[in-house]
Amino acid sequence: MTLCLLTITSAASMEEVLVDWFLERDSVTDFHSMPVFGHGSDEKNMSFSERVTGRAKKTMFQLHLTVAAAEKILQELKKEFAGMEIHYMISPLTRSGDLSTYEK
């Protein structure tokens, strides 16, 4: 079983919708969300104040999954949220766990 960290970044306005959506997925047992800022030259989806400050409010989600589950989540996101500005990254995860059960 190959594990990965799926990172999803969306507009901050999508936070509650995506929280509910992830909670409805059987393959997602838990996840983290946090406010972040996006920086870059793509101004088409930025408000005037975001263009002035050079940062856009975003929400980042991190999900610890198998690669197969992450691919399924991405397919479902693409289908359900077509056209929405949702960015993803899949990173290999070599190890994870709970420190209460950690043994060296």
Phi, psi and omega in degrees: 000118180267123182263153177214167173249114177265120179249125180242132176237132181221171173301145181302330180293344180270357188306303185296322178299314181288324175303309179299319181297314179296321180295336179278350183275130176293329184281351180255109181272326173198162180201168179241148173225149181205148175285137178219171174244137173262139179234146178160185184262357180280098187264355188297332181254013182260144174287171179301314181295326177293323177294322181293315183278343180078021179214144179241135178290130181226169169237134178249134176245140175235127181234131178262112188216172166284159179299319179299317179294321179297317179298320178295316178301315180297318178298316180293319177299315181298320180291313186280331184240037180305133178088349179277151179278093178233122181254145179226157172218139173243123180241141176297146180238111184280332179195150174204164179168187180252129182297339178293340179247010183290129173231134181276000000 
